[in-house]
Amino acid sequence: MTLIHCAMLSEAQYIIEKLKLKLEQKNPKIYKNEKIVLIVSNIGKENTIKALELVYQKYKISKAINIGISGCSDKDISIGEVFCTSHKLEDIKYMKLQTVNTPTLTPSPYNLIPTLYDMEAKYFQEISDKYINQNNIFVFKVVSDHLDDTIPKKEFVKQLIKNSMKSWERWI
C-alpha cells in the first residue's frame, strides 16, 4: 500500500475526496481504499511519530508520501508553489526543508539559501526510513506563507493542496 501522511485534516480533505478514501479509524484519523492509506497525525513531533508507528505496524506499506504546507524564507517564491524536499524529481522543483518544533517567523541569519519550514517532515522521514526503502519516501511541500504569524485558514490550505495535486499525484 501507499501511505499518504498529512499533519492536518485540511491538508488531507481534498485528497480524501479525490481518491474516494473511507474513514477507517477516528483517532488518529485513518482513511483508506484498496491501494492507499492516508493518516492525519496532527501537528508536531510526538503526534507524527506516534501516528506513523501505528500505521506502519497496522499496514504493509511500500511507499510513503508526506504532503503538506510549509513556510518559505524566500519572498520571491510564490504562495502555492510545490517542492519535493526528499528527491530531485523531473517537473518538480527541489528546495531544502528544515523541520522546527515551533512555527518559525524568521530564518536563521546564517542560512541565506531559500528554505522551507515545517513541523513534521523530518520525523516522517526518520520513521518511514525504518520500514521502507528511502527511494520510496517522498516529501512534497506547498508554500503557504513567507514565515508570517498568521495561521492559514482551513479552506485556503485545502485549496493549496487541491491546486498542487496534479504536480505530485503521479508519485502515489
VMD Tcl script that builds the backbone (N, CA, C; Angstrom):
set m [mol new atoms 516]
animate dup $m
set s [atomselect $m all]
$s set {name element resname resid chain x y z} {
  {N N MET 1 A 0.836 -1.176 0.000}
  {CA C MET 1 A 0.000 0.000 0.000}
  {C C MET 1 A 0.885 1.246 0.000}
  {N N THR 2 A 0.306 2.319 -0.495}
  {CA C THR 2 A 0.965 3.616 -0.433}
  {C C THR 2 A 0.402 4.378 0.755}
  {N N LEU 3 A 1.289 4.914 1.555}
  {CA C LEU 3 A 0.905 5.738 2.699}
  {C C LEU 3 A 0.988 7.198 2.302}
  {N N ILE 4 A -0.062 7.946 2.604}
  {CA C ILE 4 A -0.028 9.402 2.484}
  {C C ILE 4 A -0.185 9.945 3.892}
  {N N HIS 5 A 0.750 10.785 4.288}
  {CA C HIS 5 A 0.718 11.377 5.629}
  {C C HIS 5 A 0.485 12.874 5.515}
  {N N CYS 6 A -0.487 13.364 6.264}
  {CA C CYS 6 A -0.746 14.797 6.399}
  {C C CYS 6 A -0.798 15.103 7.891}
  {N N ALA 7 A -0.363 16.279 8.264}
  {CA C ALA 7 A -0.426 16.660 9.671}
  {C C ALA 7 A -1.813 17.168 10.039}
  {N N MET 8 A -2.457 17.873 9.104}
  {CA C MET 8 A -3.746 18.493 9.398}
  {C C MET 8 A -4.839 17.948 8.479}
  {N N LEU 9 A -6.043 17.872 8.996}
  {CA C LEU 9 A -7.171 17.395 8.199}
  {C C LEU 9 A -7.383 18.290 6.982}
  {N N SER 10 A -7.173 19.595 7.113}
  {CA C SER 10 A -7.366 20.493 5.968}
  {C C SER 10 A -6.391 20.168 4.830}
  {N N GLU 11 A -5.215 19.625 5.153}
  {CA C GLU 11 A -4.272 19.194 4.115}
  {C C GLU 11 A -4.752 17.916 3.438}
  {N N ALA 12 A -5.502 17.107 4.150}
  {CA C ALA 12 A -5.930 15.797 3.659}
  {C C ALA 12 A -7.287 15.814 2.957}
  {N N GLN 13 A -8.125 16.792 3.230}
  {CA C GLN 13 A -9.522 16.751 2.785}
  {C C GLN 13 A -9.689 16.551 1.289}
  {N N TYR 14 A -8.994 17.328 0.471}
  {CA C TYR 14 A -9.156 17.179 -0.968}
  {C C TYR 14 A -8.652 15.808 -1.438}
  {N N ILE 15 A -7.567 15.338 -0.871}
  {CA C ILE 15 A -7.018 14.030 -1.242}
  {C C ILE 15 A -8.026 12.929 -0.908}
  {N N ILE 16 A -8.635 13.013 0.262}
  {CA C ILE 16 A -9.645 12.036 0.684}
  {C C ILE 16 A -10.796 12.014 -0.316}
  {N N GLU 17 A -11.267 13.198 -0.698}
  {CA C GLU 17 A -12.380 13.299 -1.655}
  {C C GLU 17 A -11.975 12.767 -3.023}
  {N N LYS 18 A -10.853 13.236 -3.533}
  {CA C LYS 18 A -10.403 12.875 -4.887}
  {C C LYS 18 A -10.140 11.377 -5.025}
  {N N LEU 19 A -9.530 10.771 -4.008}
  {CA C LEU 19 A -9.186 9.346 -4.079}
  {C C LEU 19 A -10.274 8.443 -3.505}
  {N N LYS 20 A -11.383 9.063 -3.075}
  {CA C LYS 20 A -12.531 8.323 -2.534}
  {C C LYS 20 A -12.119 7.400 -1.379}
  {N N LEU 21 A -11.406 7.987 -0.429}
  {CA C LEU 21 A -10.947 7.226 0.731}
  {C C LEU 21 A -12.046 7.213 1.789}
  {N N LYS 22 A -12.161 6.110 2.474}
  {CA C LYS 22 A -13.184 5.939 3.517}
  {C C LYS 22 A -12.525 5.967 4.890}
  {N N LEU 23 A -13.236 6.558 5.851}
  {CA C LEU 23 A -12.730 6.619 7.220}
  {C C LEU 23 A -12.654 5.211 7.796}
  {N N GLU 24 A -11.468 4.832 8.231}
  {CA C GLU 24 A -11.215 3.514 8.798}
  {C C GLU 24 A -11.100 3.598 10.319}
  {N N GLN 25 A -10.545 4.688 10.812}
  {CA C GLN 25 A -10.281 4.849 12.246}
  {C C GLN 25 A -10.336 6.338 12.577}
  {N N LYS 26 A -10.814 6.654 13.799}
  {CA C LYS 26 A -11.011 8.062 14.173}
  {C C LYS 26 A -9.843 8.701 14.906}
  {N N ASN 27 A -9.066 7.951 15.685}
  {CA C ASN 27 A -8.006 8.573 16.469}
  {C C ASN 27 A -6.751 7.703 16.487}
  {N N PRO 28 A -5.726 8.020 15.712}
  {CA C PRO 28 A -5.684 9.107 14.758}
  {C C PRO 28 A -6.548 8.786 13.542}
  {N N LYS 29 A -6.904 9.812 12.788}
  {CA C LYS 29 A -7.762 9.626 11.616}
  {C C LYS 29 A -6.990 8.866 10.540}
  {N N ILE 30 A -7.576 7.741 10.121}
  {CA C ILE 30 A -7.015 6.936 9.040}
  {C C ILE 30 A -8.107 6.728 8.009}
  {N N TYR 31 A -7.776 7.033 6.760}
  {CA C TYR 31 A -8.684 6.851 5.632}
  {C C TYR 31 A -8.007 5.897 4.671}
  {N N LYS 32 A -8.808 5.084 3.956}
  {CA C LYS 32 A -8.156 4.166 3.037}
  {C C LYS 32 A -9.067 3.707 1.919}
  {N N ASN 33 A -8.445 3.131 0.913}
  {CA C ASN 33 A -9.107 2.337 -0.108}
  {C C ASN 33 A -8.218 1.111 -0.305}
  {N N GLU 34 A -8.387 0.396 -1.404}
  {CA C GLU 34 A -7.628 -0.845 -1.568}
  {C C GLU 34 A -6.130 -0.632 -1.802}
  {N N LYS 35 A -5.720 0.577 -2.228}
  {CA C LYS 35 A -4.312 0.814 -2.552}
  {C C LYS 35 A -3.633 1.850 -1.662}
  {N N ILE 36 A -4.435 2.686 -1.016}
  {CA C ILE 36 A -3.882 3.833 -0.299}
  {C C ILE 36 A -4.404 3.891 1.123}
  {N N VAL 37 A -3.501 4.217 2.039}
  {CA C VAL 37 A -3.895 4.524 3.413}
  {C C VAL 37 A -3.385 5.939 3.706}
  {N N LEU 38 A -4.282 6.788 4.177}
  {CA C LEU 38 A -3.927 8.171 4.496}
  {C C LEU 38 A -4.116 8.374 5.990}
  {N N ILE 39 A -3.105 8.931 6.630}
  {CA C ILE 39 A -3.197 9.198 8.061}
  {C C ILE 39 A -3.023 10.690 8.310}
  {N N VAL 40 A -3.861 11.205 9.210}
  {CA C VAL 40 A -3.763 12.585 9.667}
  {C C VAL 40 A -3.220 12.502 11.088}
  {N N SER 41 A -1.979 12.930 11.264}
  {CA C SER 41 A -1.296 12.722 12.544}
  {C C SER 41 A -1.533 13.817 13.572}
  {N N ASN 42 A -1.868 15.003 13.116}
  {CA C ASN 42 A -1.852 16.242 13.895}
  {C C ASN 42 A -0.427 16.776 13.899}
  {N N ILE 43 A -0.280 18.034 14.253}
  {CA C ILE 43 A 0.992 18.750 14.109}
  {C C ILE 43 A 2.005 18.336 15.175}
  {N N GLY 44 A 3.272 18.302 14.792}
  {CA C GLY 44 A 4.353 18.144 15.754}
  {C C GLY 44 A 4.999 16.781 15.794}
  {N N LYS 45 A 6.135 16.747 16.455}
  {CA C LYS 45 A 6.990 15.565 16.542}
  {C C LYS 45 A 6.288 14.362 17.158}
  {N N GLU 46 A 5.772 14.500 18.366}
  {CA C GLU 46 A 5.182 13.357 19.080}
  {C C GLU 46 A 3.987 12.788 18.332}
  {N N ASN 47 A 3.096 13.666 17.849}
  {CA C ASN 47 A 1.922 13.198 17.108}
  {C C ASN 47 A 2.327 12.455 15.843}
  {N N THR 48 A 3.301 12.986 15.142}
  {CA C THR 48 A 3.758 12.375 13.891}
  {C C THR 48 A 4.360 11.000 14.149}
  {N N ILE 49 A 5.251 10.906 15.102}
  {CA C ILE 49 A 5.915 9.634 15.400}
  {C C ILE 49 A 4.903 8.579 15.842}
  {N N LYS 50 A 4.038 8.943 16.751}
  {CA C LYS 50 A 3.038 8.004 17.276}
  {C C LYS 50 A 2.114 7.496 16.163}
  {N N ALA 51 A 1.612 8.407 15.341}
  {CA C ALA 51 A 0.687 8.021 14.267}
  {C C ALA 51 A 1.377 7.144 13.226}
  {N N LEU 52 A 2.596 7.502 12.857}
  {CA C LEU 52 A 3.294 6.723 11.826}
  {C C LEU 52 A 3.688 5.339 12.324}
  {N N GLU 53 A 4.143 5.241 13.555}
  {CA C GLU 53 A 4.458 3.911 14.106}
  {C C GLU 53 A 3.218 3.019 14.048}
  {N N LEU 54 A 2.075 3.582 14.409}
  {CA C LEU 54 A 0.821 2.828 14.372}
  {C C LEU 54 A 0.501 2.346 12.960}
  {N N VAL 55 A 0.591 3.229 11.984}
  {CA C VAL 55 A 0.212 2.864 10.619}
  {C C VAL 55 A 1.188 1.855 10.016}
  {N N TYR 56 A 2.477 1.982 10.317}
  {CA C TYR 56 A 3.435 1.017 9.793}
  {C C TYR 56 A 3.255 -0.361 10.432}
  {N N GLN 57 A 2.806 -0.411 11.660}
  {CA C GLN 57 A 2.568 -1.702 12.302}
  {C C GLN 57 A 1.264 -2.335 11.825}
  {N N LYS 58 A 0.318 -1.509 11.426}
  {CA C LYS 58 A -1.015 -1.998 11.052}
  {C C LYS 58 A -1.133 -2.383 9.576}
  {N N TYR 59 A -0.355 -1.720 8.704}
  {CA C TYR 59 A -0.469 -1.927 7.251}
  {C C TYR 59 A 0.881 -2.258 6.639}
  {N N LYS 60 A 0.847 -2.953 5.504}
  {CA C LYS 60 A 2.070 -3.248 4.751}
  {C C LYS 60 A 2.285 -2.104 3.764}
  {N N ILE 61 A 3.182 -1.211 4.108}
  {CA C ILE 61 A 3.433 -0.005 3.316}
  {C C ILE 61 A 4.657 -0.225 2.434}
  {N N SER 62 A 4.531 0.126 1.144}
  {CA C SER 62 A 5.672 0.004 0.236}
  {C C SER 62 A 6.178 1.366 -0.244}
  {N N LYS 63 A 5.340 2.400 -0.105}
  {CA C LYS 63 A 5.731 3.752 -0.498}
  {C C LYS 63 A 5.078 4.713 0.487}
  {N N ALA 64 A 5.785 5.796 0.821}
  {CA C ALA 64 A 5.254 6.770 1.776}
  {C C ALA 64 A 5.432 8.181 1.242}
  {N N ILE 65 A 4.349 8.966 1.361}
  {CA C ILE 65 A 4.348 10.344 0.881}
  {C C ILE 65 A 3.860 11.250 1.995}
  {N N ASN 66 A 4.643 12.275 2.270}
  {CA C ASN 66 A 4.202 13.336 3.178}
  {C C ASN 66 A 3.837 14.521 2.297}
  {N N ILE 67 A 2.614 15.023 2.440}
  {CA C ILE 67 A 2.192 16.201 1.693}
  {C C ILE 67 A 1.620 17.204 2.678}
  {N N GLY 68 A 2.056 18.438 2.553}
  {CA C GLY 68 A 1.537 19.445 3.452}
  {C C GLY 68 A 2.050 20.826 3.102}
  {N N ILE 69 A 1.613 21.781 3.892}
  {CA C ILE 69 A 2.018 23.163 3.673}
  {C C ILE 69 A 3.312 23.452 4.424}
  {N N SER 70 A 3.971 24.512 3.987}
  {CA C SER 70 A 5.187 24.942 4.683}
  {C C SER 70 A 5.391 26.437 4.474}
  {N N GLY 71 A 6.093 27.027 5.419}
  {CA C GLY 71 A 6.518 28.404 5.262}
  {C C GLY 71 A 7.782 28.436 4.432}
  {N N CYS 72 A 8.040 29.555 3.784}
  {CA C CYS 72 A 9.230 29.687 2.949}
  {C C CYS 72 A 9.956 30.983 3.305}
  {N N SER 73 A 11.269 30.886 3.408}
  {CA C SER 73 A 12.081 32.054 3.775}
  {C C SER 73 A 12.276 33.043 2.630}
  {N N ASP 74 A 11.982 32.633 1.409}
  {CA C ASP 74 A 12.222 33.470 0.228}
  {C C ASP 74 A 10.911 34.062 -0.270}
  {N N LYS 75 A 10.753 35.362 -0.116}
  {CA C LYS 75 A 9.512 36.031 -0.526}
  {C C LYS 75 A 9.319 36.042 -2.045}
  {N N ASP 76 A 10.342 35.682 -2.808}
  {CA C ASP 76 A 10.211 35.601 -4.259}
  {C C ASP 76 A 9.554 34.297 -4.708}
  {N N ILE 77 A 9.432 33.357 -3.800}
  {CA C ILE 77 A 8.760 32.092 -4.099}
  {C C ILE 77 A 7.260 32.320 -3.912}
  {N N SER 78 A 6.474 31.953 -4.901}
  {CA C SER 78 A 5.033 32.208 -4.868}
  {C C SER 78 A 4.309 31.281 -3.900}
  {N N ILE 79 A 3.284 31.839 -3.254}
  {CA C ILE 79 A 2.377 31.020 -2.450}
  {C C ILE 79 A 1.738 30.006 -3.399}
  {N N GLY 80 A 1.699 28.753 -2.973}
  {CA C GLY 80 A 1.125 27.693 -3.804}
  {C C GLY 80 A 2.148 26.904 -4.597}
  {N N GLU 81 A 3.391 27.376 -4.644}
  {CA C GLU 81 A 4.424 26.628 -5.358}
  {C C GLU 81 A 4.709 25.316 -4.637}
  {N N VAL 82 A 4.969 24.263 -5.406}
  {CA C VAL 82 A 5.175 22.919 -4.868}
  {C C VAL 82 A 6.644 22.531 -5.008}
  {N N PHE 83 A 7.157 21.909 -3.956}
  {CA C PHE 83 A 8.539 21.433 -3.947}
  {C C PHE 83 A 8.587 20.011 -3.423}
  {N N CYS 84 A 9.522 19.243 -3.962}
  {CA C CYS 84 A 9.864 17.961 -3.356}
  {C C CYS 84 A 11.133 18.235 -2.561}
  {N N THR 85 A 11.142 17.838 -1.301}
  {CA C THR 85 A 12.308 18.098 -0.460}
  {C C THR 85 A 13.121 16.841 -0.185}
  {N N SER 86 A 12.643 15.707 -0.673}
  {CA C SER 86 A 13.323 14.444 -0.404}
  {C C SER 86 A 14.100 13.908 -1.613}
  {N N HIS 87 A 13.706 14.306 -2.805}
  {CA C HIS 87 A 14.327 13.826 -4.036}
  {C C HIS 87 A 14.377 14.967 -5.053}
  {N N LYS 88 A 15.306 14.867 -5.968}
  {CA C LYS 88 A 15.300 15.766 -7.123}
  {C C LYS 88 A 14.568 15.020 -8.231}
  {N N LEU 89 A 13.351 15.480 -8.510}
  {CA C LEU 89 A 12.472 14.813 -9.465}
  {C C LEU 89 A 12.286 15.676 -10.707}
  {N N GLU 90 A 11.927 15.013 -11.794}
  {CA C GLU 90 A 11.572 15.732 -13.010}
  {C C GLU 90 A 10.290 16.513 -12.764}
  {N N ASP 91 A 10.200 17.705 -13.277}
  {CA C ASP 91 A 8.980 18.521 -13.261}
  {C C ASP 91 A 8.550 19.053 -11.895}
  {N N ILE 92 A 9.330 18.823 -10.845}
  {CA C ILE 92 A 9.012 19.396 -9.539}
  {C C ILE 92 A 10.292 20.012 -8.997}
  {N N LYS 93 A 10.173 21.237 -8.545}
  {CA C LYS 93 A 11.356 21.921 -8.009}
  {C C LYS 93 A 11.771 21.289 -6.684}
  {N N TYR 94 A 13.054 21.396 -6.397}
  {CA C TYR 94 A 13.617 20.905 -5.142}
  {C C TYR 94 A 13.997 22.104 -4.279}
  {N N MET 95 A 13.770 21.983 -2.971}
  {CA C MET 95 A 14.244 23.001 -2.038}
  {C C MET 95 A 14.549 22.328 -0.713}
  {N N LYS 96 A 15.510 22.891 -0.017}
  {CA C LYS 96 A 15.888 22.424 1.307}
  {C C LYS 96 A 14.711 22.656 2.268}
  {N N LEU 97 A 14.530 21.711 3.200}
  {CA C LEU 97 A 13.465 21.802 4.200}
  {C C LEU 97 A 14.070 21.686 5.585}
  {N N GLN 98 A 13.603 22.516 6.480}
  {CA C GLN 98 A 14.012 22.422 7.886}
  {C C GLN 98 A 12.765 22.185 8.723}
  {N N THR 99 A 12.797 21.133 9.536}
  {CA C THR 99 A 11.691 20.843 10.444}
  {C C THR 99 A 11.984 21.527 11.771}
  {N N VAL 100 A 10.997 22.269 12.265}
  {CA C VAL 100 A 11.144 23.031 13.504}
  {C C VAL 100 A 10.064 22.602 14.497}
  {N N ASN 101 A 10.291 22.878 15.767}
  {CA C ASN 101 A 9.327 22.490 16.799}
  {C C ASN 101 A 8.258 23.534 17.057}
  {N N THR 102 A 8.515 24.766 16.679}
  {CA C THR 102 A 7.512 25.822 16.787}
  {C C THR 102 A 7.535 26.607 15.486}
  {N N PRO 103 A 6.426 27.226 15.125}
  {CA C PRO 103 A 6.418 27.982 13.866}
  {C C PRO 103 A 7.560 29.002 13.838}
  {N N THR 104 A 8.246 29.054 12.718}
  {CA C THR 104 A 9.386 29.940 12.554}
  {C C THR 104 A 8.950 31.210 11.853}
  {N N LEU 105 A 9.267 32.347 12.439}
  {CA C LEU 105 A 8.905 33.628 11.840}
  {C C LEU 105 A 10.078 34.306 11.155}
  {N N THR 106 A 11.288 33.906 11.501}
  {CA C THR 106 A 12.468 34.474 10.845}
  {C C THR 106 A 13.464 33.361 10.571}
  {N N PRO 107 A 13.998 33.327 9.365}
  {CA C PRO 107 A 15.005 32.311 9.063}
  {C C PRO 107 A 16.305 32.606 9.796}
  {N N SER 108 A 17.120 31.604 9.927}
  {CA C SER 108 A 18.434 31.780 10.546}
  {C C SER 108 A 19.253 32.785 9.733}
  {N N PRO 109 A 19.915 33.723 10.392}
  {CA C PRO 109 A 20.731 34.695 9.650}
  {C C PRO 109 A 21.927 34.038 8.962}
  {N N TYR 110 A 22.256 32.832 9.365}
  {CA C TYR 110 A 23.386 32.106 8.775}
  {C C TYR 110 A 22.970 31.323 7.534}
  {N N ASN 111 A 21.665 31.191 7.353}
  {CA C ASN 111 A 21.158 30.393 6.245}
  {C C ASN 111 A 20.601 31.318 5.170}
  {N N LEU 112 A 21.396 31.616 4.163}
  {CA C LEU 112 A 20.969 32.506 3.100}
  {C C LEU 112 A 20.340 31.751 1.936}
  {N N ILE 113 A 20.344 30.434 2.008}
  {CA C ILE 113 A 19.738 29.605 0.975}
  {C C ILE 113 A 18.229 29.572 1.224}
  {N N PRO 114 A 17.398 29.776 0.183}
  {CA C PRO 114 A 15.947 29.663 0.384}
  {C C PRO 114 A 15.604 28.318 1.031}
  {N N THR 115 A 14.765 28.375 2.052}
  {CA C THR 115 A 14.447 27.185 2.835}
  {C C THR 115 A 12.961 27.129 3.129}
  {N N LEU 116 A 12.425 25.918 3.115}
  {CA C LEU 116 A 11.057 25.669 3.555}
  {C C LEU 116 A 11.102 25.251 5.019}
  {N N TYR 117 A 10.040 25.557 5.753}
  {CA C TYR 117 A 9.946 25.199 7.169}
  {C C TYR 117 A 8.633 24.484 7.426}
  {N N ASP 118 A 8.719 23.346 8.126}
  {CA C ASP 118 A 7.516 22.639 8.557}
  {C C ASP 118 A 7.755 22.079 9.953}
  {N N MET 119 A 6.802 21.270 10.443}
  {CA C MET 119 A 6.921 20.752 11.806}
  {C C MET 119 A 6.851 19.222 11.874}
  {N N GLU 120 A 6.893 18.516 10.713}
  {CA C GLU 120 A 6.758 17.059 10.737}
  {C C GLU 120 A 7.688 16.276 9.820}
  {N N ALA 121 A 8.119 16.835 8.723}
  {CA C ALA 121 A 8.773 16.042 7.668}
  {C C ALA 121 A 9.993 15.268 8.138}
  {N N LYS 122 A 10.811 15.857 8.978}
  {CA C LYS 122 A 11.999 15.161 9.485}
  {C C LYS 122 A 11.606 13.868 10.189}
  {N N TYR 123 A 10.573 13.935 11.003}
  {CA C TYR 123 A 10.121 12.759 11.769}
  {C C TYR 123 A 9.446 11.748 10.849}
  {N N PHE 124 A 8.708 12.244 9.855}
  {CA C PHE 124 A 8.107 11.375 8.845}
  {C C PHE 124 A 9.199 10.567 8.145}
  {N N GLN 125 A 10.267 11.237 7.747}
  {CA C GLN 125 A 11.345 10.544 7.051}
  {C C GLN 125 A 12.071 9.563 7.969}
  {N N GLU 126 A 12.337 9.954 9.204}
  {CA C GLU 126 A 13.037 9.067 10.142}
  {C C GLU 126 A 12.248 7.791 10.410}
  {N N ILE 127 A 10.952 7.917 10.670}
  {CA C ILE 127 A 10.127 6.738 10.955}
  {C C ILE 127 A 9.977 5.887 9.698}
  {N N SER 128 A 9.673 6.510 8.577}
  {CA C SER 128 A 9.486 5.766 7.330}
  {C C SER 128 A 10.747 5.021 6.928}
  {N N ASP 129 A 11.886 5.618 7.174}
  {CA C ASP 129 A 13.177 5.021 6.835}
  {C C ASP 129 A 13.407 3.697 7.579}
  {N N LYS 130 A 12.784 3.533 8.724}
  {CA C LYS 130 A 12.918 2.281 9.484}
  {C C LYS 130 A 12.139 1.137 8.835}
  {N N TYR 131 A 11.147 1.452 8.009}
  {CA C TYR 131 A 10.243 0.441 7.476}
  {C C TYR 131 A 10.354 0.206 5.973}
  {N N ILE 132 A 10.712 1.240 5.223}
  {CA C ILE 132 A 10.764 1.081 3.767}
  {C C ILE 132 A 12.014 1.756 3.203}
  {N N ASN 133 A 12.330 1.415 1.961}
  {CA C ASN 133 A 13.498 1.953 1.274}
  {C C ASN 133 A 13.365 3.458 1.085}
  {N N GLN 134 A 14.445 4.168 1.325}
  {CA C GLN 134 A 14.460 5.625 1.229}
  {C C GLN 134 A 14.025 6.138 -0.149}
  {N N ASN 135 A 14.268 5.357 -1.194}
  {CA C ASN 135 A 13.848 5.742 -2.548}
  {C C ASN 135 A 12.338 5.822 -2.677}
  {N N ASN 136 A 11.620 5.202 -1.754}
  {CA C ASN 136 A 10.159 5.184 -1.787}
  {C C ASN 136 A 9.528 6.109 -0.751}
  {N N ILE 137 A 10.311 7.040 -0.229}
  {CA C ILE 137 A 9.830 8.011 0.758}
  {C C ILE 137 A 9.909 9.398 0.122}
  {N N PHE 138 A 8.755 10.048 -0.012}
  {CA C PHE 138 A 8.675 11.342 -0.689}
  {C C PHE 138 A 8.083 12.398 0.234}
  {N N VAL 139 A 8.640 13.592 0.179}
  {CA C VAL 139 A 8.103 14.731 0.919}
  {C C VAL 139 A 7.812 15.837 -0.091}
  {N N PHE 140 A 6.533 16.222 -0.161}
  {CA C PHE 140 A 6.093 17.308 -1.027}
  {C C PHE 140 A 5.544 18.420 -0.152}
  {N N LYS 141 A 6.001 19.627 -0.380}
  {CA C LYS 141 A 5.555 20.777 0.405}
  {C C LYS 141 A 5.018 21.865 -0.513}
  {N N VAL 142 A 3.922 22.475 -0.069}
  {CA C VAL 142 A 3.280 23.564 -0.787}
  {C C VAL 142 A 3.490 24.826 0.038}
  {N N VAL 143 A 4.034 25.856 -0.574}
  {CA C VAL 143 A 4.299 27.105 0.144}
  {C C VAL 143 A 2.971 27.767 0.512}
  {N N SER 144 A 2.794 27.999 1.816}
  {CA C SER 144 A 1.556 28.610 2.311}
  {C C SER 144 A 1.772 30.032 2.822}
  {N N ASP 145 A 3.026 30.366 3.116}
  {CA C ASP 145 A 3.308 31.690 3.686}
  {C C ASP 145 A 4.805 31.965 3.603}
  {N N HIS 146 A 5.154 33.170 3.971}
  {CA C HIS 146 A 6.565 33.578 3.997}
  {C C HIS 146 A 6.993 33.862 5.431}
  {N N LEU 147 A 6.728 32.883 6.281}
  {CA C LEU 147 A 7.094 32.933 7.700}
  {C C LEU 147 A 6.370 34.060 8.436}
  {N N ASP 148 A 5.093 34.277 8.086}
  {CA C ASP 148 A 4.305 35.253 8.824}
  {C C ASP 148 A 3.620 34.559 9.989}
  {N N ASP 149 A 3.047 35.337 10.871}
  {CA C ASP 149 A 2.482 34.767 12.095}
  {C C ASP 149 A 0.988 34.480 12.004}
  {N N THR 150 A 0.417 34.547 10.810}
  {CA C THR 150 A -0.999 34.220 10.672}
  {C C THR 150 A -1.145 32.736 10.330}
  {N N ILE 151 A -2.086 32.097 10.971}
  {CA C ILE 151 A -2.350 30.685 10.703}
  {C C ILE 151 A -3.238 30.613 9.467}
  {N N PRO 152 A -2.826 29.855 8.448}
  {CA C PRO 152 A -3.643 29.770 7.236}
  {C C PRO 152 A -5.029 29.179 7.537}
  {N N LYS 153 A -6.038 29.728 6.908}
  {CA C LYS 153 A -7.414 29.244 7.069}
  {C C LYS 153 A -7.544 27.860 6.438}
  {N N LYS 154 A -8.422 27.039 7.021}
  {CA C LYS 154 A -8.586 25.650 6.562}
  {C C LYS 154 A -8.938 25.570 5.086}
  {N N GLU 155 A -9.859 26.397 4.623}
  {CA C GLU 155 A -10.272 26.356 3.217}
  {C C GLU 155 A -9.116 26.749 2.292}
  {N N PHE 156 A -8.284 27.687 2.720}
  {CA C PHE 156 A -7.109 28.104 1.960}
  {C C PHE 156 A -6.119 26.936 1.832}
  {N N VAL 157 A -5.900 26.221 2.927}
  {CA C VAL 157 A -4.996 25.064 2.919}
  {C C VAL 157 A -5.530 23.983 1.984}
  {N N LYS 158 A -6.818 23.696 2.096}
  {CA C LYS 158 A -7.442 22.692 1.224}
  {C C LYS 158 A -7.253 23.073 -0.242}
  {N N GLN 159 A -7.442 24.342 -0.565}
  {CA C GLN 159 A -7.289 24.818 -1.945}
  {C C GLN 159 A -5.837 24.711 -2.416}
  {N N LEU 160 A -4.884 25.012 -1.543}
  {CA C LEU 160 A -3.470 24.864 -1.907}
  {C C LEU 160 A -3.151 23.419 -2.277}
  {N N ILE 161 A -3.639 22.473 -1.479}
  {CA C ILE 161 A -3.380 21.049 -1.757}
  {C C ILE 161 A -4.070 20.633 -3.046}
  {N N LYS 162 A -5.314 21.081 -3.228}
  {CA C LYS 162 A -6.049 20.760 -4.463}
  {C C LYS 162 A -5.273 21.258 -5.684}
  {N N ASN 163 A -4.825 22.499 -5.635}
  {CA C ASN 163 A -4.104 23.080 -6.773}
  {C C ASN 163 A -2.755 22.410 -7.012}
  {N N SER 164 A -2.170 21.819 -5.976}
  {CA C SER 164 A -0.843 21.211 -6.104}
  {C C SER 164 A -0.885 19.752 -6.544}
  {N N MET 165 A -2.026 19.117 -6.408}
  {CA C MET 165 A -2.086 17.654 -6.541}
  {C C MET 165 A -1.639 17.161 -7.917}
  {N N LYS 166 A -1.947 17.885 -8.969}
  {CA C LYS 166 A -1.540 17.443 -10.316}
  {C C LYS 166 A -0.029 17.271 -10.425}
  {N N SER 167 A 0.729 18.077 -9.679}
  {CA C SER 167 A 2.185 18.011 -9.797}
  {C C SER 167 A 2.798 16.840 -9.038}
  {N N TRP 168 A 2.132 16.301 -8.029}
  {CA C TRP 168 A 2.745 15.223 -7.242}
  {C C TRP 168 A 1.966 13.912 -7.240}
  {N N GLU 169 A 0.739 13.892 -7.745}
  {CA C GLU 169 A -0.087 12.687 -7.619}
  {C C GLU 169 A 0.454 11.485 -8.383}
  {N N ARG 170 A 1.239 11.716 -9.416}
  {CA C ARG 170 A 1.780 10.558 -10.148}
  {C C ARG 170 A 2.768 9.754 -9.314}
  {N N TRP 171 A 3.254 10.358 -8.218}
  {CA C TRP 171 A 4.189 9.653 -7.353}
  {C C TRP 171 A 3.461 8.747 -6.363}
  {N N ILE 172 A 2.125 8.830 -6.342}
  {CA C ILE 172 A 1.335 7.917 -5.490}
  {C C ILE 172 A 1.468 6.555 -6.101}
}
mol reanalyze $m
mol bondsrecalc $m
mol representation Tube
mol addrep $m
